[in-house]
Amino acid sequence: MAVVNDHEDLIRRMRERKYYDLSQWCAEELEETEHEAEQQGEWRIAKEIRAEIERQKAYYP
């Protein structure tokens, strides 16, 4: 499943680039990936993505 590899790559790219400002692109990209994971029944991945979104919002409000 593409979403399995995509979510890890997305989080890695964000961390490498220090892309923690949660710009509109970043937030939309994460939320879209989270939604795809839920649609495919990948609940663990969706939970990881949601945790990353919340972690970044707390760290970079």
Gaussian input, Z-matrix of N, CA and C with variables (Angstrom, degrees):
# hf/3-21g

backbone

0 1
 N
 C     1     B1
 C     2     B2     1     A1
 N     3     B3     2     A2     1     D1
 C     4     B4     3     A3     2     D2
 C     5     B5     4     A4     3     D3
 N     6     B6     5     A5     4     D4
 C     7     B7     6     A6     5     D5
 C     8     B8     7     A7     6     D6
 N     9     B9     8     A8     7     D7
 C    10    B10     9     A9     8     D8
 C    11    B11    10    A10     9     D9
 N    12    B12    11    A11    10    D10
 C    13    B13    12    A12    11    D11
 C    14    B14    13    A13    12    D12
 N    15    B15    14    A14    13    D13
 C    16    B16    15    A15    14    D14
 C    17    B17    16    A16    15    D15
 N    18    B18    17    A17    16    D16
 C    19    B19    18    A18    17    D17
 C    20    B20    19    A19    18    D18
 N    21    B21    20    A20    19    D19
 C    22    B22    21    A21    20    D20
 C    23    B23    22    A22    21    D21
 N    24    B24    23    A23    22    D22
 C    25    B25    24    A24    23    D23
 C    26    B26    25    A25    24    D24
 N    27    B27    26    A26    25    D25
 C    28    B28    27    A27    26    D26
 C    29    B29    28    A28    27    D27
 N    30    B30    29    A29    28    D28
 C    31    B31    30    A30    29    D29
 C    32    B32    31    A31    30    D30
 N    33    B33    32    A32    31    D31
 C    34    B34    33    A33    32    D32
 C    35    B35    34    A34    33    D33
 N    36    B36    35    A35    34    D34
 C    37    B37    36    A36    35    D35
 C    38    B38    37    A37    36    D36
 N    39    B39    38    A38    37    D37
 C    40    B40    39    A39    38    D38
 C    41    B41    40    A40    39    D39
 N    42    B42    41    A41    40    D40
 C    43    B43    42    A42    41    D41
 C    44    B44    43    A43    42    D42
 N    45    B45    44    A44    43    D43
 C    46    B46    45    A45    44    D44
 C    47    B47    46    A46    45    D45
 N    48    B48    47    A47    46    D46
 C    49    B49    48    A48    47    D47
 C    50    B50    49    A49    48    D48
 N    51    B51    50    A50    49    D49
 C    52    B52    51    A51    50    D50
 C    53    B53    52    A52    51    D51
 N    54    B54    53    A53    52    D52
 C    55    B55    54    A54    53    D53
 C    56    B56    55    A55    54    D54
 N    57    B57    56    A56    55    D55
 C    58    B58    57    A57    56    D56
 C    59    B59    58    A58    57    D57
 N    60    B60    59    A59    58    D58
 C    61    B61    60    A60    59    D59
 C    62    B62    61    A61    60    D60
 N    63    B63    62    A62    61    D61
 C    64    B64    63    A63    62    D62
 C    65    B65    64    A64    63    D63
 N    66    B66    65    A65    64    D64
 C    67    B67    66    A66    65    D65
 C    68    B68    67    A67    66    D66
 N    69    B69    68    A68    67    D67
 C    70    B70    69    A69    68    D68
 C    71    B71    70    A70    69    D69
 N    72    B72    71    A71    70    D70
 C    73    B73    72    A72    71    D71
 C    74    B74    73    A73    72    D72
 N    75    B75    74    A74    73    D73
 C    76    B76    75    A75    74    D74
 C    77    B77    76    A76    75    D75
 N    78    B78    77    A77    76    D76
 C    79    B79    78    A78    77    D77
 C    80    B80    79    A79    78    D78
 N    81    B81    80    A80    79    D79
 C    82    B82    81    A81    80    D80
 C    83    B83    82    A82    81    D81
 N    84    B84    83    A83    82    D82
 C    85    B85    84    A84    83    D83
 C    86    B86    85    A85    84    D84
 N    87    B87    86    A86    85    D85
 C    88    B88    87    A87    86    D86
 C    89    B89    88    A88    87    D87
 N    90    B90    89    A89    88    D88
 C    91    B91    90    A90    89    D89
 C    92    B92    91    A91    90    D90
 N    93    B93    92    A92    91    D91
 C    94    B94    93    A93    92    D92
 C    95    B95    94    A94    93    D93
 N    96    B96    95    A95    94    D94
 C    97    B97    96    A96    95    D95
 C    98    B98    97    A97    96    D96
 N    99    B99    98    A98    97    D97
 C   100   B100    99    A99    98    D98
 C   101   B101   100   A100    99    D99
 N   102   B102   101   A101   100   D100
 C   103   B103   102   A102   101   D101
 C   104   B104   103   A103   102   D102
 N   105   B105   104   A104   103   D103
 C   106   B106   105   A105   104   D104
 C   107   B107   106   A106   105   D105
 N   108   B108   107   A107   106   D106
 C   109   B109   108   A108   107   D107
 C   110   B110   109   A109   108   D108
 N   111   B111   110   A110   109   D109
 C   112   B112   111   A111   110   D110
 C   113   B113   112   A112   111   D111
 N   114   B114   113   A113   112   D112
 C   115   B115   114   A114   113   D113
 C   116   B116   115   A115   114   D114
 N   117   B117   116   A116   115   D115
 C   118   B118   117   A117   116   D116
 C   119   B119   118   A118   117   D117
 N   120   B120   119   A119   118   D118
 C   121   B121   120   A120   119   D119
 C   122   B122   121   A121   120   D120
 N   123   B123   122   A122   121   D121
 C   124   B124   123   A123   122   D122
 C   125   B125   124   A124   123   D123
 N   126   B126   125   A125   124   D124
 C   127   B127   126   A126   125   D125
 C   128   B128   127   A127   126   D126
 N   129   B129   128   A128   127   D127
 C   130   B130   129   A129   128   D128
 C   131   B131   130   A130   129   D129
 N   132   B132   131   A131   130   D130
 C   133   B133   132   A132   131   D131
 C   134   B134   133   A133   132   D132
 N   135   B135   134   A134   133   D133
 C   136   B136   135   A135   134   D134
 C   137   B137   136   A136   135   D135
 N   138   B138   137   A137   136   D136
 C   139   B139   138   A138   137   D137
 C   140   B140   139   A139   138   D138
 N   141   B141   140   A140   139   D139
 C   142   B142   141   A141   140   D140
 C   143   B143   142   A142   141   D141
 N   144   B144   143   A143   142   D142
 C   145   B145   144   A144   143   D143
 C   146   B146   145   A145   144   D144
 N   147   B147   146   A146   145   D145
 C   148   B148   147   A147   146   D146
 C   149   B149   148   A148   147   D147
 N   150   B150   149   A149   148   D148
 C   151   B151   150   A150   149   D149
 C   152   B152   151   A151   150   D150
 N   153   B153   152   A152   151   D151
 C   154   B154   153   A153   152   D152
 C   155   B155   154   A154   153   D153
 N   156   B156   155   A155   154   D154
 C   157   B157   156   A156   155   D155
 C   158   B158   157   A157   156   D156
 N   159   B159   158   A158   157   D157
 C   160   B160   159   A159   158   D158
 C   161   B161   160   A160   159   D159
 N   162   B162   161   A161   160   D160
 C   163   B163   162   A162   161   D161
 C   164   B164   163   A163   162   D162
 N   165   B165   164   A164   163   D163
 C   166   B166   165   A165   164   D164
 C   167   B167   166   A166   165   D165
 N   168   B168   167   A167   166   D166
 C   169   B169   168   A168   167   D167
 C   170   B170   169   A169   168   D168
 N   171   B171   170   A170   169   D169
 C   172   B172   171   A171   170   D170
 C   173   B173   172   A172   171   D171
 N   174   B174   173   A173   172   D172
 C   175   B175   174   A174   173   D173
 C   176   B176   175   A175   174   D174
 N   177   B177   176   A176   175   D175
 C   178   B178   177   A177   176   D176
 C   179   B179   178   A178   177   D177
 N   180   B180   179   A179   178   D178
 C   181   B181   180   A180   179   D179
 C   182   B182   181   A181   180   D180

   B1=1.4498
   B2=1.5225
   B3=1.2818
   B4=1.4624
   B5=1.5215
   B6=1.3118
   B7=1.4635
   B8=1.5249
   B9=1.3198
   B10=1.4647
   B11=1.5190
   B12=1.3153
   B13=1.4566
   B14=1.5165
   B15=1.3169
   B16=1.4622
   B17=1.5157
   B18=1.3250
   B19=1.4664
   B20=1.5103
   B21=1.3263
   B22=1.4602
   B23=1.5193
   B24=1.3179
   B25=1.4573
   B26=1.5247
   B27=1.3115
   B28=1.4576
   B29=1.5258
   B30=1.3176
   B31=1.4634
   B32=1.5240
   B33=1.3235
   B34=1.4671
   B35=1.5246
   B36=1.3251
   B37=1.4724
   B38=1.5234
   B39=1.3180
   B40=1.4609
   B41=1.5202
   B42=1.3234
   B43=1.4621
   B44=1.5216
   B45=1.3304
   B46=1.4656
   B47=1.5155
   B48=1.3070
   B49=1.4642
   B50=1.5156
   B51=1.3209
   B52=1.4580
   B53=1.5333
   B54=1.3055
   B55=1.4600
   B56=1.5222
   B57=1.3151
   B58=1.4551
   B59=1.5235
   B60=1.3103
   B61=1.4553
   B62=1.5271
   B63=1.3089
   B64=1.4645
   B65=1.5251
   B66=1.3087
   B67=1.4605
   B68=1.5199
   B69=1.2989
   B70=1.4626
   B71=1.5244
   B72=1.3373
   B73=1.4697
   B74=1.5096
   B75=1.3082
   B76=1.4620
   B77=1.5300
   B78=1.3169
   B79=1.4615
   B80=1.5261
   B81=1.3155
   B82=1.4618
   B83=1.5217
   B84=1.3255
   B85=1.4642
   B86=1.5279
   B87=1.3219
   B88=1.4604
   B89=1.5237
   B90=1.3155
   B91=1.4585
   B92=1.5227
   B93=1.3253
   B94=1.4662
   B95=1.5300
   B96=1.3125
   B97=1.4634
   B98=1.5227
   B99=1.3371
   B100=1.4613
   B101=1.5320
   B102=1.3203
   B103=1.4660
   B104=1.5330
   B105=1.3345
   B106=1.4674
   B107=1.5271
   B108=1.3156
   B109=1.4644
   B110=1.5260
   B111=1.3277
   B112=1.4629
   B113=1.5236
   B114=1.3296
   B115=1.4597
   B116=1.5223
   B117=1.3325
   B118=1.4637
   B119=1.5309
   B120=1.3266
   B121=1.4543
   B122=1.5192
   B123=1.3052
   B124=1.4693
   B125=1.5274
   B126=1.3309
   B127=1.4635
   B128=1.5214
   B129=1.3135
   B130=1.4677
   B131=1.5201
   B132=1.3147
   B133=1.4618
   B134=1.5259
   B135=1.3161
   B136=1.4638
   B137=1.5274
   B138=1.3262
   B139=1.4658
   B140=1.5288
   B141=1.3327
   B142=1.4667
   B143=1.5218
   B144=1.3123
   B145=1.4635
   B146=1.5239
   B147=1.3314
   B148=1.4647
   B149=1.5275
   B150=1.3171
   B151=1.4671
   B152=1.5266
   B153=1.3278
   B154=1.4702
   B155=1.5269
   B156=1.3166
   B157=1.4663
   B158=1.5271
   B159=1.3249
   B160=1.4652
   B161=1.5264
   B162=1.3285
   B163=1.4620
   B164=1.5203
   B165=1.3084
   B166=1.4574
   B167=1.5183
   B168=1.3188
   B169=1.4642
   B170=1.5246
   B171=1.3260
   B172=1.4613
   B173=1.5285
   B174=1.3188
   B175=1.4621
   B176=1.5163
   B177=1.3163
   B178=1.4654
   B179=1.5213
   B180=1.3361
   B181=1.4763
   B182=1.5191
   A1=109.61
   A2=115.17
   A3=120.70
   A4=112.06
   A5=116.61
   A6=119.14
   A7=111.78
   A8=117.80
   A9=121.37
   A10=110.07
   A11=117.32
   A12=120.93
   A13=111.55
   A14=117.02
   A15=120.90
   A16=112.47
   A17=118.21
   A18=118.45
   A19=111.11
   A20=117.86
   A21=120.21
   A22=110.55
   A23=117.11
   A24=121.39
   A25=110.53
   A26=117.15
   A27=121.63
   A28=110.82
   A29=117.22
   A30=120.89
   A31=110.24
   A32=117.44
   A33=121.28
   A34=110.58
   A35=116.99
   A36=120.50
   A37=111.20
   A38=116.75
   A39=119.69
   A40=110.76
   A41=117.09
   A42=120.58
   A43=111.50
   A44=117.24
   A45=120.61
   A46=111.28
   A47=116.56
   A48=120.61
   A49=111.91
   A50=116.11
   A51=121.12
   A52=109.35
   A53=113.97
   A54=121.92
   A55=108.57
   A56=115.86
   A57=120.30
   A58=113.66
   A59=117.55
   A60=118.31
   A61=112.62
   A62=116.98
   A63=122.39
   A64=110.89
   A65=115.49
   A66=120.29
   A67=108.05
   A68=116.30
   A69=120.40
   A70=111.11
   A71=116.91
   A72=120.08
   A73=110.94
   A74=116.10
   A75=121.63
   A76=110.52
   A77=116.90
   A78=121.19
   A79=110.87
   A80=116.90
   A81=120.00
   A82=111.27
   A83=116.50
   A84=121.07
   A85=110.74
   A86=116.99
   A87=120.50
   A88=111.51
   A89=117.09
   A90=119.95
   A91=111.78
   A92=116.90
   A93=120.36
   A94=110.39
   A95=116.62
   A96=120.83
   A97=110.31
   A98=116.94
   A99=120.78
   A100=110.06
   A101=117.00
   A102=121.64
   A103=110.89
   A104=117.05
   A105=120.68
   A106=110.66
   A107=116.43
   A108=120.01
   A109=110.42
   A110=117.09
   A111=120.66
   A112=111.05
   A113=117.16
   A114=121.47
   A115=111.61
   A116=116.41
   A117=120.90
   A118=111.97
   A119=116.64
   A120=120.18
   A121=113.63
   A122=117.10
   A123=121.72
   A124=108.89
   A125=115.97
   A126=120.85
   A127=112.05
   A128=118.47
   A129=121.08
   A130=110.07
   A131=116.10
   A132=120.86
   A133=110.20
   A134=117.08
   A135=120.60
   A136=110.32
   A137=115.92
   A138=120.23
   A139=110.75
   A140=117.75
   A141=121.52
   A142=110.97
   A143=116.72
   A144=120.75
   A145=109.80
   A146=117.12
   A147=120.31
   A148=109.94
   A149=117.85
   A150=121.19
   A151=110.70
   A152=116.76
   A153=120.64
   A154=110.58
   A155=117.91
   A156=121.16
   A157=109.67
   A158=116.30
   A159=120.50
   A160=111.44
   A161=117.37
   A162=121.13
   A163=110.18
   A164=115.81
   A165=119.51
   A166=111.78
   A167=117.49
   A168=119.92
   A169=110.44
   A170=117.04
   A171=120.65
   A172=111.26
   A173=116.07
   A174=120.90
   A175=111.93
   A176=116.70
   A177=122.65
   A178=109.74
   A179=117.52
   A180=120.15
   A181=113.32
   D1=132.02
   D2=-176.89
   D3=-63.51
   D4=-36.19
   D5=-176.03
   D6=-63.73
   D7=-30.15
   D8=179.32
   D9=-61.60
   D10=-47.63
   D11=-179.83
   D12=-75.92
   D13=-36.36
   D14=-176.45
   D15=-63.83
   D16=-41.62
   D17=-174.91
   D18=-66.68
   D19=-38.90
   D20=178.64
   D21=-67.14
   D22=-40.38
   D23=178.60
   D24=-64.96
   D25=-41.72
   D26=-179.89
   D27=-61.87
   D28=-48.49
   D29=-179.90
   D30=-63.91
   D31=-41.77
   D32=179.05
   D33=-61.60
   D34=-46.53
   D35=-179.85
   D36=-61.96
   D37=-40.55
   D38=179.79
   D39=-63.71
   D40=-42.69
   D41=-179.64
   D42=-69.14
   D43=-41.64
   D44=179.95
   D45=-62.13
   D46=-39.56
   D47=-177.17
   D48=-88.53
   D49=1.34
   D50=-175.73
   D51=54.39
   D52=43.21
   D53=-176.48
   D54=-87.58
   D55=62.43
   D56=-173.29
   D57=-101.35
   D58=7.24
   D59=-176.98
   D60=-79.78
   D61=-3.93
   D62=-178.26
   D63=49.05
   D64=51.17
   D65=174.23
   D66=-59.03
   D67=170.54
   D68=-179.36
   D69=-55.74
   D70=-42.66
   D71=179.96
   D72=-60.63
   D73=-48.46
   D74=-175.59
   D75=-61.13
   D76=-48.89
   D77=-179.02
   D78=-62.62
   D79=-44.63
   D80=-179.88
   D81=-63.94
   D82=-41.45
   D83=-178.83
   D84=-62.59
   D85=-46.81
   D86=178.91
   D87=-63.95
   D88=-45.40
   D89=-177.86
   D90=-66.60
   D91=-35.62
   D92=176.61
   D93=-65.16
   D94=-42.92
   D95=179.05
   D96=-65.83
   D97=-39.77
   D98=177.28
   D99=-60.62
   D100=-44.47
   D101=179.84
   D102=-62.62
   D103=-43.70
   D104=178.49
   D105=-61.06
   D106=-41.49
   D107=179.22
   D108=-62.20
   D109=-43.80
   D110=178.17
   D111=-61.87
   D112=-42.85
   D113=-179.77
   D114=-62.06
   D115=-32.61
   D116=-178.65
   D117=-91.11
   D118=3.55
   D119=178.76
   D120=77.30
   D121=16.85
   D122=179.24
   D123=-90.80
   D124=73.00
   D125=-173.05
   D126=-67.31
   D127=-35.49
   D128=179.29
   D129=-62.47
   D130=-43.54
   D131=-179.76
   D132=-66.42
   D133=-44.36
   D134=178.79
   D135=-59.51
   D136=-40.33
   D137=179.40
   D138=-65.82
   D139=-41.10
   D140=177.67
   D141=-62.54
   D142=-42.91
   D143=-179.48
   D144=-65.26
   D145=-44.40
   D146=178.66
   D147=-61.29
   D148=-40.69
   D149=178.33
   D150=-62.08
   D151=-39.98
   D152=178.31
   D153=-65.37
   D154=-41.89
   D155=177.71
   D156=-59.93
   D157=-48.45
   D158=-178.16
   D159=-66.32
   D160=-38.19
   D161=179.00
   D162=-62.04
   D163=-44.32
   D164=-179.26
   D165=-69.04
   D166=-38.22
   D167=178.04
   D168=-63.44
   D169=-38.16
   D170=179.27
   D171=-70.79
   D172=-37.82
   D173=-176.61
   D174=-80.02
   D175=-36.54
   D176=-178.71
   D177=-128.84
   D178=73.90
   D179=-175.96
   D180=-63.75

